[in-house]
Amino acid sequence: SRSTGRRSCPTSSAPSQVDPAIQSMAPSAEAPWVEKYRPQVLSDVVGNEETISKLRAVVAGGNMPNIILSGPPGTGKTTSMLCLAREMLGANYKEAVLEMNASDERGIMVVRDKIKMFAKKKVNLPAGAHKLVILDEADSMTTDAQSALRRTMETYSKVTRFCIICNYVSRLIPPIASRCAKFRFKPLPHASMVQSGPLASSAVPPFEPIRFHARDSVDRVWSPCSKSSM
């Protein structure tokens, strides 16, 4: 159990058992903490236990439907979907997953060019596996783009699955909403965020330094467990 009161530096613990194929996808040591310590598997995701349990059941079943993940920003929707994709596709993850932020590329030409081309691309996958398109902030897509997306979902349903990530399901057109299994994410309790933050996580090695790059190229190294920089 976690100690309470004064916060101390994290202590190391035995790493969780992670598939080598998933482990090989982990960010580099120089990656920002938000990526470096981002969960790689569903069992590491904090909060929304009921929803995560349902997603783990999808992985266990081995047959993913089209999915809608909805809920407020910062609740783990994208992270959870990336974990699911890693667990289901393993070593094929990089080749078989297209991740896009629909708020940046939300027009119909994106669907016709990028998404459709990926959906029909041939990828050698195990029997029963599918390529995966992950569309973040999909509720910002135009109505025409969503209509084109619905047609692409139908045309390539045998080889490609779609995950629609949004804040509001009501902003999706009904033909898309009706074709997807829906999973709702709720805001995380404050206690979960505090107990699972980077400095409280056993995944962070003790005395990990933070390197600041000053304009004059002089580096200062600060450790979260020390009061002064070196």
Disulfide bonds with the S-S distance in Angstrom:
Cys9-Cys225 1.34
